[in-house]
Amino acid sequence: MPPVCSMLGSNLAHTTSQIKQSKTHHLPHSIYLGVFLSLPPDTSSSSLTCFLLMCHVAGISGQYPLVQNMTVTEGGTANLTCRVEYNDNTSLQWSNPAQQTLFFGDKKALRDNRIELVHASWSELTISISDVTLSDEGMYTCSLFTMPVRTAKAYLTVLGVPEKPEIDGLTKPAMEGDHITLTCMTQGSKPAADLRWFRNEKEIKGAKEVNASGKTFTVRSSLQLHVDRNDDGVAYTCKVDHVALTQTPQQATEVLEVHYAPRVDIIHSLAVPQEGQYLKLECVSKGNPSPDPVKWTKDGGELPDLDRMIVEGRELTFTSLNKTDNGTYRCEAGNHLGTSSAEYVLYVYDPNAVGQHGTDHALIGGVVAVVVFVTLCLIIVLGRYLARHKGTYLTNEAKGADDAPDADTAIINAEGNHAHAEEKKEYFI
């Protein structure tokens, strides 16, 4: 490094250190002029270059304003800050996208109660815009009034908050078998929001449609349903997802009410009803509207003995069974959509005969098991025998049949040959 550069560097470093200690963040031009005048007459061109470079680094490069882009939610507050590292008492200014001056130093230029001064100094100018609207979005300019004027631009992005969604198309009540379309809609989002459907807690897919409306978007999502009884009481929820909703998403919920014809079943309290026992039959009917009351009949007619057969709501109770209670009992329930029924065949057993029947059934079961076992053994033995002798044949060729004039002679010759063959003997010496 040339000696002059070392000298300039130490002088400027010392001067800068003193200025910083005095809490002044810029070097007056007189400092650079004084250093320049103190240069020797025989200063080389390289030393002058070094001086100019140090002037540029220490002073001129710090004369540019520094800003940052901002993103704020509609209705929120935006803080715009412009900073300058080295400023020789030059004023800063903020202007809006329409190039209207908002603040010149600490002086307010635009009459807007939403815009306020936060901090103003030679090195910083910070302003705030409260209750931000979509019209506030755009490029804001910070100007430093040097020669020439230097500027920096910061873009303010305003997020449009989506409105609470609404669900349309729900018919109350819906009928089993109906085809309905649920539509969820939200307006005012920027950028476009996302809509999600849930059936109770399980997410299901809908068809999305996005339409622009000025700077904001209107988003719709439709859901096709084929209604059945399992949809009765199910909650369908539409949720809005958006970057502006940082805490809880907007949502709307509708509970589907479905009307359907009843289904009936009979539940009995005894597996083997016996004389003298207590028996309860319950008619379980499910429908909407509720099929109440239910009707009990026996063998197609009215219940015969209401002293021992007690009907309470959906239950038919026998206080003490006897043989006369045998028969087919029918439960019938209906609503305005239809009628359904179920039957139960009652046979009352003799308590004394139940034990005997149990013994007979055990004996019969044992005999059947033995017969089945013996049959299986015979099948296995017969199968093994047939497998061993399968394809075993004995054939005898009728010798001399080629020389016989007819079939009868051939057979006779063959029999003769067999006879002679038995008489032939061979001897080996």
C-alpha positions in Angstrom: 0.0 0.0 0.0 1.4 3.5 -0.8 2.5 5.5 2.2 0.0 8.2 1.5 -2.8 5.6 1.7 -1.5 4.5 5.0 -1.5 8.1 6.3 -4.9 8.8 4.9 -6.3 5.7 6.3 -5.0 6.4 9.8 -6.1 10.1 9.7 -9.6 9.2 8.4 -9.9 6.4 10.9 -8.9 8.7 13.8 -11.3 11.4 12.6 -14.2 8.9 12.1 -13.6 7.5 15.6 -13.8 11.0 17.1 -17.0 11.8 15.2 -18.6 8.5 16.3 -17.7 9.2 19.9 -19.5 12.5 19.6 -22.6 10.5 18.4 -22.5 12.1 14.9 -22.9 9.4 12.2 -21.6 11.4 9.2 -18.3 13.0 8.1 -18.6 16.6 7.0 -17.2 17.5 3.6 -14.7 19.8 5.3 -12.9 16.9 6.8 -12.2 15.4 3.3 -11.2 18.8 2.0 -8.7 19.3 4.9 -7.1 15.9 4.3 -6.9 16.6 0.6 -5.1 19.9 1.1 -2.6 18.3 3.5 -1.4 16.0 0.7 2.3 16.5 -0.4 2.8 18.2 -3.8 4.5 15.1 -5.2 1.6 12.8 -4.4 1.3 10.1 -7.0 -1.8 9.2 -9.0 -2.1 6.0 -7.1 -2.3 7.9 -3.8 -4.9 10.2 -5.2 -6.9 7.2 -6.3 -6.6 5.8 -2.8 -7.9 9.1 -1.4 -10.9 9.2 -3.7 -11.7 5.5 -2.9 -11.6 6.2 0.9 -13.8 9.3 0.4 -16.3 7.1 -1.5 -16.3 4.3 1.1 -16.4 6.7 4.1 -18.9 9.2 2.8 -20.7 8.9 -0.5 -21.7 5.2 -0.3 -23.5 5.8 3.0 -25.6 8.5 1.4 -28.2 6.0 0.1 -31.5 5.4 2.0 -32.3 1.9 3.1 -35.9 0.5 3.2 -37.7 -2.8 3.4 -40.9 -4.2 1.8 -43.9 -4.6 4.2 -46.9 -7.0 4.3 -49.8 -6.1 6.5 -53.4 -7.4 7.0 -56.3 -5.2 6.0 -57.3 -3.1 9.0 -53.8 -3.5 10.6 -50.9 -1.0 11.0 -47.9 -0.6 8.6 -44.7 0.9 9.9 -42.4 2.3 7.1 -38.8 3.0 8.1 -36.1 4.7 6.0 -32.5 4.7 7.3 -29.3 6.4 6.2 -25.9 5.4 7.7 -24.1 8.6 6.9 -26.1 11.8 6.4 -24.7 15.4 6.3 -27.8 17.0 7.7 -29.8 16.2 4.6 -33.6 15.8 5.0 -35.5 12.5 4.4 -39.0 12.3 2.9 -41.7 9.6 2.5 -44.2 9.7 -0.4 -47.1 7.4 -1.2 -47.8 5.4 -4.5 -49.5 8.5 -5.9 -46.3 10.5 -5.3 -47.9 12.6 -2.6 -45.6 13.6 0.2 -46.5 12.1 3.5 -43.7 13.5 5.7 -40.8 15.7 5.0 -38.5 15.2 7.9 -40.7 15.7 10.9 -43.2 17.8 9.0 -46.5 16.2 8.0 -47.5 17.1 4.5 -50.7 15.1 3.8 -53.8 15.5 5.9 -54.7 11.9 6.8 -55.3 11.1 10.4 -54.2 7.5 9.8 -50.7 8.6 9.1 -48.5 9.5 12.0 -44.8 10.2 12.7 -43.0 7.5 14.7 -39.4 8.7 14.7 -37.5 11.5 12.8 -33.7 12.2 12.8 -31.0 12.8 10.3 -30.4 9.1 10.0 -34.0 7.7 10.2 -37.5 8.6 9.3 -40.3 6.1 10.4 -44.0 6.7 9.9 -47.1 4.5 10.6 -50.3 4.0 8.6 -53.1 2.7 10.7 -56.4 1.0 9.7 -54.8 0.0 6.4 -57.1 -0.6 3.4 -56.5 -2.3 0.1 -56.2 1.1 -1.6 -53.0 1.7 0.5 -51.2 -1.0 -1.3 -48.4 0.0 -3.6 -44.9 1.4 -3.9 -43.8 3.9 -1.3 -40.7 6.1 -1.9 -38.1 7.4 0.6 -36.1 10.3 -0.8 -32.7 11.7 0.5 -32.3 15.2 -0.8 -28.6 15.1 -1.8 -27.3 16.3 -5.1 -28.6 14.3 -7.0 -31.6 13.1 -5.0 -31.3 9.5 -4.0 -34.4 7.3 -3.5 -35.3 3.8 -2.3 -38.7 2.1 -2.8 -40.6 -0.2 -0.5 -43.7 -2.1 -1.6 -46.6 -2.3 0.8 -48.7 -5.5 0.4 -52.1 -5.5 1.9 -53.8 -8.9 2.6 -57.6 -9.0 2.1 -59.3 -10.8 5.0 -61.9 -13.3 3.8 -65.5 -12.9 5.1 -67.1 -15.6 7.2 -68.3 -18.3 4.8 -72.0 -19.1 4.1 -73.5 -22.5 3.2 -76.5 -22.6 0.8 -78.5 -25.3 -0.8 -79.5 -27.2 2.4 -83.1 -28.5 2.5 -84.6 -29.0 5.9 -85.6 -31.7 6.2 -84.0 -33.7 3.4 -85.6 -36.9 2.3 -83.8 -40.2 2.0 -82.7 -40.7 -1.6 -82.6 -37.0 -2.4 -79.7 -35.4 -4.4 -78.7 -32.1 -3.0 -75.8 -29.6 -3.6 -74.2 -27.7 -0.7 -72.4 -24.5 -1.8 -70.0 -22.6 0.5 -69.0 -19.0 -0.4 -66.6 -16.4 1.0 -65.8 -12.9 -0.3 -63.1 -10.3 0.1 -60.0 -12.5 0.2 -56.6 -11.4 -1.3 -55.0 -13.6 -2.4 -57.8 -16.1 -3.1 -58.8 -18.1 -0.1 -59.0 -21.9 0.1 -62.2 -23.7 1.1 -62.2 -27.1 2.8 -65.2 -29.4 3.5 -65.5 -31.7 6.5 -68.1 -34.4 7.2 -68.1 -34.4 11.0 -64.3 -34.6 11.5 -63.3 -36.2 8.2 -62.3 -34.0 5.3 -64.0 -34.5 2.0 -63.4 -33.0 -1.4 -65.5 -30.3 -3.0 -65.4 -28.5 -6.4 -63.7 -25.0 -6.1 -64.5 -21.9 -8.2 -62.6 -18.6 -8.0 -63.8 -15.2 -9.4 -62.0 -11.9 -9.2 -63.9 -8.9 -7.9 -61.7 -5.8 -8.1 -58.6 -6.4 -6.0 -60.3 -9.2 -4.0 -61.6 -12.7 -4.8 -64.9 -14.5 -4.4 -64.4 -18.2 -3.8 -67.1 -20.9 -4.0 -66.9 -24.6 -3.3 -69.8 -27.1 -4.0 -70.5 -30.5 -2.5 -72.7 -33.1 -4.2 -74.7 -35.4 -1.8 -76.9 -38.5 -2.3 -78.8 -38.4 1.0 -79.4 -41.6 3.0 -80.4 -42.3 6.6 -76.8 -42.3 7.7 -76.6 -38.6 6.9 -79.2 -37.8 9.6 -77.5 -35.6 12.3 -74.2 -35.3 10.4 -72.5 -31.9 10.6 -71.1 -30.5 7.3 -68.5 -27.8 7.9 -66.9 -25.4 5.4 -63.5 -23.9 6.6 -61.6 -21.0 5.1 -57.8 -21.2 5.0 -56.0 -17.9 4.3 -52.6 -16.3 5.1 -54.4 -13.4 6.8 -56.2 -15.7 9.2 -53.3 -16.3 11.6 -55.2 -17.6 14.6 -58.4 -19.5 13.9 -59.9 -20.1 10.4 -63.3 -18.8 9.5 -65.9 -21.6 9.2 -69.6 -22.4 8.9 -71.5 -25.6 9.9 -74.8 -27.0 8.9 -76.4 -30.2 10.5 -78.3 -32.3 8.0 -81.7 -33.6 9.0 -82.9 -36.6 7.0 -86.4 -38.1 7.1 -86.7 -41.8 6.3 -89.2 -44.7 6.7 -88.7 -46.9 9.8 -87.0 -50.2 10.1 -88.2 -52.7 12.8 -86.6 -55.5 14.7 -87.7 -57.6 17.7 -85.4 -58.4 20.6 -86.4 -61.2 23.0 -85.2 -61.8 26.6 -85.2 -65.6 26.5 -83.5 -68.0 24.1 -85.6 -71.1 25.2 -88.9 -69.8 26.7 -90.5 -72.2 29.3 -93.8 -72.4 31.0 -94.1 -70.1 34.0 -91.2 -67.9 33.0 -91.1 -64.1 32.5 -90.6 -63.0 28.8 -90.1 -59.5 27.3 -90.3 -58.7 23.6 -89.0 -55.3 22.6 -89.9 -53.7 19.3 -86.9 -51.7 18.1 -87.9 -49.3 15.4 -85.7 -46.6 13.9 -87.1 -43.9 11.6 -87.4 -40.1 11.3 -89.9 -38.9 12.3 -89.9 -41.4 15.2 -92.5 -44.2 14.5 -94.4 -44.0 17.8 -96.5 -45.8 19.0 -96.0 -49.3 17.7 -98.7 -52.0 17.3 -98.5 -55.6 18.6 -100.6 -58.4 17.1 -100.7 -62.2 17.5 -101.4 -64.5 14.5 -102.8 -61.6 12.6 -105.3 -60.5 15.3 -105.5 -58.7 18.6 -103.6 -59.9 21.7 -105.9 -62.4 23.4 -104.9 -62.2 27.1 -104.2 -58.6 28.2 -104.0 -59.7 31.8 -100.8 -61.6 31.3 -99.6 -59.7 28.2 -98.7 -56.2 29.1 -97.9 -53.6 26.4 -95.9 -50.6 27.6 -94.6 -48.4 24.8 -92.5 -50.6 22.5 -92.4 -53.6 24.9 -94.6 -56.6 25.1 -94.3 -58.5 28.5 -95.5 -62.0 29.4 -95.7 -62.3 33.2 -96.1 -66.1 33.2 -95.8 -68.1 30.0 -98.0 -71.1 29.2 -98.7 -73.2 26.1 -101.6 -71.0 25.0 -99.1 -68.2 24.3 -97.6 -70.1 21.4 -97.9 -68.3 18.1 -96.5 -65.6 15.8 -96.2 -62.1 17.3 -95.9 -59.1 15.0 -94.7 -55.6 15.7 -95.6 -52.8 13.3 -94.4 -49.2 13.2 -94.7 -46.4 10.7 -94.5 -42.7 9.9 -95.6 -40.6 7.0 -92.9 -42.1 4.8 -93.8 -45.8 5.2 -94.5 -48.7 7.5 -92.3 -51.6 8.6 -92.9 -54.7 10.6 -91.0 -57.7 12.2 -92.2 -61.1 13.5 -91.3 -63.4 16.4 -92.4 -67.0 16.6 -93.0 -68.0 20.2 -92.9 -71.7 21.3 -93.2 -72.4 25.0 -91.4 -75.5 26.2 -92.3 -77.8 29.1 -89.6 -77.4 31.8 -89.6 -81.1 32.5 -89.2 -82.0 28.8 -86.3 -79.6 28.2 -83.8 -81.7 30.2 -84.9 -85.0 28.5 -84.8 -83.4 25.1 -81.3 -82.3 26.0 -80.2 -85.9 26.8 -81.8 -87.2 23.6 -80.1 -84.6 21.5 -76.7 -85.5 23.0 -77.2 -89.2 22.3 -78.3 -88.5 18.7 -75.3 -86.2 18.2 -72.9 -89.0 19.4 -74.4 -91.6 17.1 -74.2 -89.3 14.1 -70.6 -88.5 14.9 -69.7 -92.2 15.0 -71.4 -92.9 11.7 -69.6 -90.0 10.0 -66.3 -91.2 11.3 -66.8 -94.8 10.1 -67.9 -93.6 6.7 -64.8 -91.5 6.3 -62.5 -94.4 7.3 -64.1 -96.7 4.6 -63.7 -94.0 2.0 -60.0 -93.6 2.8 -59.4 -97.4 2.7 -61.2 -97.8 -0.6 -59.4 -94.9 -2.2 -55.9 -96.3 -1.3 -56.9 -99.7 -2.7 -58.0 -98.3 -6.0 -54.9 -96.1 -6.2 -52.6 -99.2 -6.0 -54.4 -101.3 -8.6 -55.2 -98.6 -11.1 -54.0 -99.4 -14.7 -53.0 -103.1 -14.0 -54.2 -105.3 -16.9 -53.3 -108.8 -18.1 -53.3 -109.3 -21.9 -52.6 -112.5 -23.9 -51.8 -112.3 -27.5 -53.4 -115.0 -29.7 -50.5 -116.7 -31.4 -51.1 -118.0 -34.9 -53.9 -115.6 -35.6 -52.1 -114.2 -38.6 -52.3 -117.6 -40.4 -55.9 -118.3 -39.7 -58.4 -117.9 -42.6 -61.2 -116.5 -40.2 -61.8 -115.4 -36.7 -63.1 -118.7 -35.4 -60.0 -120.6 -36.6 -57.8 -117.9 -35.0 -59.4 -118.4 -31.6 -59.1 -122.2 -31.8 -55.4 -121.9 -32.9 -54.8 -119.5 -30.0 -56.3 -121.9 -27.5 -54.2 -124.7 -28.9 -51.0 -122.7 -28.7 -51.7 -122.0 -25.0 -52.1 -125.7 -24.4 -48.9 -126.6 -26.3 -47.0 -123.8 -24.6 -47.6 -125.4 -21.2 -46.2 -128.7 -22.5 -43.0 -127.2 -23.9 -40.0 -127.4 -21.8 -36.5 -126.1 -22.4 -33.3 -127.8 -21.3 -29.9 -126.1 -21.1 -26.7 -128.2 -21.4 
